[in-house]
Amino acid sequence: MPNPEGGSKHWLLSKQGFVLAGFLAVAGYFLWSEHEAHVKLAIPYFPYLLLLLCPLMHLFMHRGHDGPHHRGKDHAPNSRKPGDGERP
């Protein structure tokens, strides 16, 4: 949205940005007020939850170990060189 001075205005400073910020503030307040007791109850268990998430993250990041961990640049899917039959 152009400014009268000629520059462009950031979208957060527009009318829609202010409406979005107000909506997020109200939603955040109600989300916190409704779930505050549950969050305070779970805080002592966060370190254990993080440790339990490590194997799950490992599984998803390595896709179930369906291939070698350390592939060279020659095996990477996006490492084609010009002259491999396609134009650069």
Phi and psi in radians as a Rosetta constraint file:
Dihedral C 1 N 2 CA 2 C 2 CIRCULARHARMONIC -1.239 0.35
Dihedral N 2 CA 2 C 2 N 3 CIRCULARHARMONIC 2.572 0.35
Dihedral C 2 N 3 CA 3 C 3 CIRCULARHARMONIC -1.491 0.35
Dihedral N 3 CA 3 C 3 N 4 CIRCULARHARMONIC 2.733 0.35
Dihedral C 3 N 4 CA 4 C 4 CIRCULARHARMONIC -1.116 0.35
Dihedral N 4 CA 4 C 4 N 5 CIRCULARHARMONIC -0.441 0.35
Dihedral C 4 N 5 CA 5 C 5 CIRCULARHARMONIC -1.358 0.35
Dihedral N 5 CA 5 C 5 N 6 CIRCULARHARMONIC -0.182 0.35
Dihedral C 5 N 6 CA 6 C 6 CIRCULARHARMONIC 1.897 0.35
Dihedral N 6 CA 6 C 6 N 7 CIRCULARHARMONIC -0.313 0.35
Dihedral C 6 N 7 CA 7 C 7 CIRCULARHARMONIC -1.470 0.35
Dihedral N 7 CA 7 C 7 N 8 CIRCULARHARMONIC 3.081 0.35
Dihedral C 7 N 8 CA 8 C 8 CIRCULARHARMONIC -1.792 0.35
Dihedral N 8 CA 8 C 8 N 9 CIRCULARHARMONIC 2.511 0.35
Dihedral C 8 N 9 CA 9 C 9 CIRCULARHARMONIC -1.639 0.35
Dihedral N 9 CA 9 C 9 N 10 CIRCULARHARMONIC 2.471 0.35
Dihedral C 9 N 10 CA 10 C 10 CIRCULARHARMONIC -1.160 0.35
Dihedral N 10 CA 10 C 10 N 11 CIRCULARHARMONIC 2.530 0.35
Dihedral C 10 N 11 CA 11 C 11 CIRCULARHARMONIC -1.155 0.35
Dihedral N 11 CA 11 C 11 N 12 CIRCULARHARMONIC -0.451 0.35
Dihedral C 11 N 12 CA 12 C 12 CIRCULARHARMONIC -1.222 0.35
Dihedral N 12 CA 12 C 12 N 13 CIRCULARHARMONIC -0.394 0.35
Dihedral C 12 N 13 CA 13 C 13 CIRCULARHARMONIC -1.555 0.35
Dihedral N 13 CA 13 C 13 N 14 CIRCULARHARMONIC 0.035 0.35
Dihedral C 13 N 14 CA 14 C 14 CIRCULARHARMONIC -1.469 0.35
Dihedral N 14 CA 14 C 14 N 15 CIRCULARHARMONIC 3.042 0.35
Dihedral C 14 N 15 CA 15 C 15 CIRCULARHARMONIC -1.084 0.35
Dihedral N 15 CA 15 C 15 N 16 CIRCULARHARMONIC -0.705 0.35
Dihedral C 15 N 16 CA 16 C 16 CIRCULARHARMONIC -1.157 0.35
Dihedral N 16 CA 16 C 16 N 17 CIRCULARHARMONIC -0.609 0.35
Dihedral C 16 N 17 CA 17 C 17 CIRCULARHARMONIC -1.144 0.35
Dihedral N 17 CA 17 C 17 N 18 CIRCULARHARMONIC -0.706 0.35
Dihedral C 17 N 18 CA 18 C 18 CIRCULARHARMONIC -1.183 0.35
Dihedral N 18 CA 18 C 18 N 19 CIRCULARHARMONIC -0.676 0.35
Dihedral C 18 N 19 CA 19 C 19 CIRCULARHARMONIC -1.115 0.35
Dihedral N 19 CA 19 C 19 N 20 CIRCULARHARMONIC -0.763 0.35
Dihedral C 19 N 20 CA 20 C 20 CIRCULARHARMONIC -1.093 0.35
Dihedral N 20 CA 20 C 20 N 21 CIRCULARHARMONIC -0.761 0.35
Dihedral C 20 N 21 CA 21 C 21 CIRCULARHARMONIC -1.095 0.35
Dihedral N 21 CA 21 C 21 N 22 CIRCULARHARMONIC -0.715 0.35
Dihedral C 21 N 22 CA 22 C 22 CIRCULARHARMONIC -1.134 0.35
Dihedral N 22 CA 22 C 22 N 23 CIRCULARHARMONIC -0.756 0.35
Dihedral C 22 N 23 CA 23 C 23 CIRCULARHARMONIC -1.080 0.35
Dihedral N 23 CA 23 C 23 N 24 CIRCULARHARMONIC -0.778 0.35
Dihedral C 23 N 24 CA 24 C 24 CIRCULARHARMONIC -1.145 0.35
Dihedral N 24 CA 24 C 24 N 25 CIRCULARHARMONIC -0.604 0.35
Dihedral C 24 N 25 CA 25 C 25 CIRCULARHARMONIC -1.157 0.35
Dihedral N 25 CA 25 C 25 N 26 CIRCULARHARMONIC -0.797 0.35
Dihedral C 25 N 26 CA 26 C 26 CIRCULARHARMONIC -1.137 0.35
Dihedral N 26 CA 26 C 26 N 27 CIRCULARHARMONIC -0.771 0.35
Dihedral C 26 N 27 CA 27 C 27 CIRCULARHARMONIC -1.102 0.35
Dihedral N 27 CA 27 C 27 N 28 CIRCULARHARMONIC -0.727 0.35
Dihedral C 27 N 28 CA 28 C 28 CIRCULARHARMONIC -1.099 0.35
Dihedral N 28 CA 28 C 28 N 29 CIRCULARHARMONIC -0.704 0.35
Dihedral C 28 N 29 CA 29 C 29 CIRCULARHARMONIC -1.072 0.35
Dihedral N 29 CA 29 C 29 N 30 CIRCULARHARMONIC -0.861 0.35
Dihedral C 29 N 30 CA 30 C 30 CIRCULARHARMONIC -1.193 0.35
Dihedral N 30 CA 30 C 30 N 31 CIRCULARHARMONIC -0.606 0.35
Dihedral C 30 N 31 CA 31 C 31 CIRCULARHARMONIC -1.110 0.35
Dihedral N 31 CA 31 C 31 N 32 CIRCULARHARMONIC -0.773 0.35
Dihedral C 31 N 32 CA 32 C 32 CIRCULARHARMONIC -1.180 0.35
Dihedral N 32 CA 32 C 32 N 33 CIRCULARHARMONIC -0.782 0.35
Dihedral C 32 N 33 CA 33 C 33 CIRCULARHARMONIC -1.159 0.35
Dihedral N 33 CA 33 C 33 N 34 CIRCULARHARMONIC -0.559 0.35
Dihedral C 33 N 34 CA 34 C 34 CIRCULARHARMONIC -1.405 0.35
Dihedral N 34 CA 34 C 34 N 35 CIRCULARHARMONIC -0.481 0.35
Dihedral C 34 N 35 CA 35 C 35 CIRCULARHARMONIC -2.002 0.35
Dihedral N 35 CA 35 C 35 N 36 CIRCULARHARMONIC 0.167 0.35
Dihedral C 35 N 36 CA 36 C 36 CIRCULARHARMONIC -1.022 0.35
Dihedral N 36 CA 36 C 36 N 37 CIRCULARHARMONIC -0.757 0.35
Dihedral C 36 N 37 CA 37 C 37 CIRCULARHARMONIC -1.127 0.35
Dihedral N 37 CA 37 C 37 N 38 CIRCULARHARMONIC -0.683 0.35
Dihedral C 37 N 38 CA 38 C 38 CIRCULARHARMONIC -1.190 0.35
Dihedral N 38 CA 38 C 38 N 39 CIRCULARHARMONIC -0.690 0.35
Dihedral C 38 N 39 CA 39 C 39 CIRCULARHARMONIC -1.162 0.35
Dihedral N 39 CA 39 C 39 N 40 CIRCULARHARMONIC -0.775 0.35
Dihedral C 39 N 40 CA 40 C 40 CIRCULARHARMONIC -1.121 0.35
Dihedral N 40 CA 40 C 40 N 41 CIRCULARHARMONIC -0.564 0.35
Dihedral C 40 N 41 CA 41 C 41 CIRCULARHARMONIC -1.240 0.35
Dihedral N 41 CA 41 C 41 N 42 CIRCULARHARMONIC -0.574 0.35
Dihedral C 41 N 42 CA 42 C 42 CIRCULARHARMONIC -1.528 0.35
Dihedral N 42 CA 42 C 42 N 43 CIRCULARHARMONIC -0.246 0.35
Dihedral C 42 N 43 CA 43 C 43 CIRCULARHARMONIC -0.966 0.35
Dihedral N 43 CA 43 C 43 N 44 CIRCULARHARMONIC -0.749 0.35
Dihedral C 43 N 44 CA 44 C 44 CIRCULARHARMONIC -1.120 0.35
Dihedral N 44 CA 44 C 44 N 45 CIRCULARHARMONIC -0.344 0.35
Dihedral C 44 N 45 CA 45 C 45 CIRCULARHARMONIC -1.679 0.35
Dihedral N 45 CA 45 C 45 N 46 CIRCULARHARMONIC -0.047 0.35
Dihedral C 45 N 46 CA 46 C 46 CIRCULARHARMONIC -1.008 0.35
Dihedral N 46 CA 46 C 46 N 47 CIRCULARHARMONIC -0.745 0.35
Dihedral C 46 N 47 CA 47 C 47 CIRCULARHARMONIC -1.054 0.35
Dihedral N 47 CA 47 C 47 N 48 CIRCULARHARMONIC -0.681 0.35
Dihedral C 47 N 48 CA 48 C 48 CIRCULARHARMONIC -1.206 0.35
Dihedral N 48 CA 48 C 48 N 49 CIRCULARHARMONIC -0.650 0.35
Dihedral C 48 N 49 CA 49 C 49 CIRCULARHARMONIC -1.123 0.35
Dihedral N 49 CA 49 C 49 N 50 CIRCULARHARMONIC -0.672 0.35
Dihedral C 49 N 50 CA 50 C 50 CIRCULARHARMONIC -1.119 0.35
Dihedral N 50 CA 50 C 50 N 51 CIRCULARHARMONIC -0.726 0.35
Dihedral C 50 N 51 CA 51 C 51 CIRCULARHARMONIC -1.144 0.35
Dihedral N 51 CA 51 C 51 N 52 CIRCULARHARMONIC -0.614 0.35
Dihedral C 51 N 52 CA 52 C 52 CIRCULARHARMONIC -1.254 0.35
Dihedral N 52 CA 52 C 52 N 53 CIRCULARHARMONIC -0.451 0.35
Dihedral C 52 N 53 CA 53 C 53 CIRCULARHARMONIC -1.355 0.35
Dihedral N 53 CA 53 C 53 N 54 CIRCULARHARMONIC -0.336 0.35
Dihedral C 53 N 54 CA 54 C 54 CIRCULARHARMONIC -1.009 0.35
Dihedral N 54 CA 54 C 54 N 55 CIRCULARHARMONIC -0.878 0.35
Dihedral C 54 N 55 CA 55 C 55 CIRCULARHARMONIC -1.100 0.35
Dihedral N 55 CA 55 C 55 N 56 CIRCULARHARMONIC -0.606 0.35
Dihedral C 55 N 56 CA 56 C 56 CIRCULARHARMONIC -1.159 0.35
Dihedral N 56 CA 56 C 56 N 57 CIRCULARHARMONIC -0.759 0.35
Dihedral C 56 N 57 CA 57 C 57 CIRCULARHARMONIC -1.120 0.35
Dihedral N 57 CA 57 C 57 N 58 CIRCULARHARMONIC -0.688 0.35
Dihedral C 57 N 58 CA 58 C 58 CIRCULARHARMONIC -1.084 0.35
Dihedral N 58 CA 58 C 58 N 59 CIRCULARHARMONIC -0.738 0.35
Dihedral C 58 N 59 CA 59 C 59 CIRCULARHARMONIC -1.084 0.35
Dihedral N 59 CA 59 C 59 N 60 CIRCULARHARMONIC -0.805 0.35
Dihedral C 59 N 60 CA 60 C 60 CIRCULARHARMONIC -1.288 0.35
Dihedral N 60 CA 60 C 60 N 61 CIRCULARHARMONIC -0.607 0.35
Dihedral C 60 N 61 CA 61 C 61 CIRCULARHARMONIC -1.280 0.35
Dihedral N 61 CA 61 C 61 N 62 CIRCULARHARMONIC -0.522 0.35
Dihedral C 61 N 62 CA 62 C 62 CIRCULARHARMONIC -1.762 0.35
Dihedral N 62 CA 62 C 62 N 63 CIRCULARHARMONIC 0.085 0.35
Dihedral C 62 N 63 CA 63 C 63 CIRCULARHARMONIC 0.926 0.35
Dihedral N 63 CA 63 C 63 N 64 CIRCULARHARMONIC 0.744 0.35
Dihedral C 63 N 64 CA 64 C 64 CIRCULARHARMONIC 1.287 0.35
Dihedral N 64 CA 64 C 64 N 65 CIRCULARHARMONIC 0.368 0.35
Dihedral C 64 N 65 CA 65 C 65 CIRCULARHARMONIC 1.003 0.35
Dihedral N 65 CA 65 C 65 N 66 CIRCULARHARMONIC 0.864 0.35
Dihedral C 65 N 66 CA 66 C 66 CIRCULARHARMONIC -1.533 0.35
Dihedral N 66 CA 66 C 66 N 67 CIRCULARHARMONIC 0.144 0.35
Dihedral C 66 N 67 CA 67 C 67 CIRCULARHARMONIC -2.884 0.35
Dihedral N 67 CA 67 C 67 N 68 CIRCULARHARMONIC 3.094 0.35
Dihedral C 67 N 68 CA 68 C 68 CIRCULARHARMONIC -1.188 0.35
Dihedral N 68 CA 68 C 68 N 69 CIRCULARHARMONIC 2.615 0.35
Dihedral C 68 N 69 CA 69 C 69 CIRCULARHARMONIC -1.254 0.35
Dihedral N 69 CA 69 C 69 N 70 CIRCULARHARMONIC -0.826 0.35
Dihedral C 69 N 70 CA 70 C 70 CIRCULARHARMONIC -1.866 0.35
Dihedral N 70 CA 70 C 70 N 71 CIRCULARHARMONIC 1.569 0.35
Dihedral C 70 N 71 CA 71 C 71 CIRCULARHARMONIC -1.574 0.35
Dihedral N 71 CA 71 C 71 N 72 CIRCULARHARMONIC 2.537 0.35
Dihedral C 71 N 72 CA 72 C 72 CIRCULARHARMONIC -1.359 0.35
Dihedral N 72 CA 72 C 72 N 73 CIRCULARHARMONIC 3.054 0.35
Dihedral C 72 N 73 CA 73 C 73 CIRCULARHARMONIC -1.166 0.35
Dihedral N 73 CA 73 C 73 N 74 CIRCULARHARMONIC -0.411 0.35
Dihedral C 73 N 74 CA 74 C 74 CIRCULARHARMONIC -1.215 0.35
Dihedral N 74 CA 74 C 74 N 75 CIRCULARHARMONIC -0.393 0.35
Dihedral C 74 N 75 CA 75 C 75 CIRCULARHARMONIC -1.728 0.35
Dihedral N 75 CA 75 C 75 N 76 CIRCULARHARMONIC -0.104 0.35
Dihedral C 75 N 76 CA 76 C 76 CIRCULARHARMONIC -1.204 0.35
Dihedral N 76 CA 76 C 76 N 77 CIRCULARHARMONIC 2.451 0.35
Dihedral C 76 N 77 CA 77 C 77 CIRCULARHARMONIC -1.179 0.35
Dihedral N 77 CA 77 C 77 N 78 CIRCULARHARMONIC -0.433 0.35
Dihedral C 77 N 78 CA 78 C 78 CIRCULARHARMONIC -1.857 0.35
Dihedral N 78 CA 78 C 78 N 79 CIRCULARHARMONIC 0.380 0.35
Dihedral C 78 N 79 CA 79 C 79 CIRCULARHARMONIC -1.881 0.35
Dihedral N 79 CA 79 C 79 N 80 CIRCULARHARMONIC 0.764 0.35
Dihedral C 79 N 80 CA 80 C 80 CIRCULARHARMONIC -1.303 0.35
Dihedral N 80 CA 80 C 80 N 81 CIRCULARHARMONIC 2.504 0.35
Dihedral C 80 N 81 CA 81 C 81 CIRCULARHARMONIC -1.746 0.35
Dihedral N 81 CA 81 C 81 N 82 CIRCULARHARMONIC 2.613 0.35
Dihedral C 81 N 82 CA 82 C 82 CIRCULARHARMONIC -1.050 0.35
Dihedral N 82 CA 82 C 82 N 83 CIRCULARHARMONIC 2.382 0.35
Dihedral C 82 N 83 CA 83 C 83 CIRCULARHARMONIC 1.763 0.35
Dihedral N 83 CA 83 C 83 N 84 CIRCULARHARMONIC 0.008 0.35
Dihedral C 83 N 84 CA 84 C 84 CIRCULARHARMONIC -1.484 0.35
Dihedral N 84 CA 84 C 84 N 85 CIRCULARHARMONIC 0.348 0.35
Dihedral C 84 N 85 CA 85 C 85 CIRCULARHARMONIC 1.769 0.35
Dihedral N 85 CA 85 C 85 N 86 CIRCULARHARMONIC -0.149 0.35
Dihedral C 85 N 86 CA 86 C 86 CIRCULARHARMONIC -2.144 0.35
Dihedral N 86 CA 86 C 86 N 87 CIRCULARHARMONIC 2.694 0.35
Dihedral C 86 N 87 CA 87 C 87 CIRCULARHARMONIC -1.399 0.35
Dihedral N 87 CA 87 C 87 N 88 CIRCULARHARMONIC 2.513 0.35
